[in-house]
Amino acid sequence: MPEIARFYGIIIKLFFGDHPPPHFHAVYGEHNAIFNIETLDMIEGDLPERARKLVVEWAAFYQFDLDQMWKTQEFKKLPPLQ
């Protein structure tokens, strides 16, 4: 699964052959979560609340890029949350 971004110990990944709805994965230590690209809701997982908020804050900046990557299946690295 290609790594899209990394910040504050959180790794964002996207797998192009994955199941709908369009989503990305967030990994924080032993915690994993899946986020819907369209709504930015955590649809599965167990991220701590602070990490979840950081992921949603980051994804709000790059929601269009994530959606385009999902649709075109063209990987690109995105900047971290600053």
C-alpha positions in Angstrom: 0.0 0.0 0.0 1.7 3.2 -1.1 2.5 5.8 1.6 0.9 9.2 0.7 2.0 11.2 3.7 3.5 11.0 7.2 3.1 13.4 10.1 3.2 13.3 13.9 3.8 9.5 13.8 0.7 9.0 11.6 1.1 7.3 8.2 -1.5 7.8 5.5 -1.8 5.1 2.8 -3.9 4.5 -0.2 -4.5 1.2 -2.0 -5.8 1.6 -5.5 -7.4 -1.9 -5.9 -9.3 -1.6 -2.7 -13.1 -1.9 -2.1 -15.5 1.1 -2.3 -16.3 3.6 -0.9 -13.3 5.7 -1.9 -11.1 5.7 1.3 -7.6 6.0 2.7 -5.9 4.2 5.6 -4.3 5.9 8.6 -1.8 4.0 10.8 -0.7 5.3 14.2 1.5 2.9 16.1 -0.6 -0.2 16.6 -3.8 1.7 15.7 -5.4 1.5 12.3 -8.3 3.3 10.7 -10.1 3.8 7.4 -11.5 7.2 6.4 -14.1 7.9 3.7 -12.6 10.4 1.2 -15.9 12.1 0.5 -17.1 12.6 4.1 -13.8 12.3 6.0 -15.6 10.1 8.5 -13.7 7.3 10.1 -15.6 4.3 8.8 -13.5 1.6 10.5 -10.8 1.5 13.1 -9.5 2.4 16.5 -7.4 5.6 16.2 -7.1 7.7 19.4 -9.3 10.8 19.3 -6.3 13.2 19.0 -4.9 11.3 16.0 -8.3 11.1 14.4 -8.6 14.8 14.6 -5.2 15.3 13.1 -6.0 13.0 10.2 -9.3 14.8 9.5 -7.5 18.2 9.6 -4.9 17.0 7.1 -7.4 15.3 4.8 -9.5 18.4 4.6 -6.6 20.2 3.0 -6.0 17.3 0.5 -9.5 15.9 0.0 -9.5 16.8 -3.7 -6.1 15.3 -4.3 -7.1 12.1 -2.5 -10.2 11.8 -4.6 -8.2 12.3 -7.8 -5.7 9.7 -6.8 -8.5 7.2 -6.1 -10.2 8.0 -9.4 -7.1 8.0 -11.6 -5.0 5.5 -9.7 -2.0 7.8 -10.0 0.1 7.9 -6.9 1.7 11.1 -5.5 3.1 12.1 -2.2 1.2 14.8 -0.3 2.7 17.3 2.2 2.4 16.5 5.9 0.3 18.4 8.3 2.2 21.4 9.7 
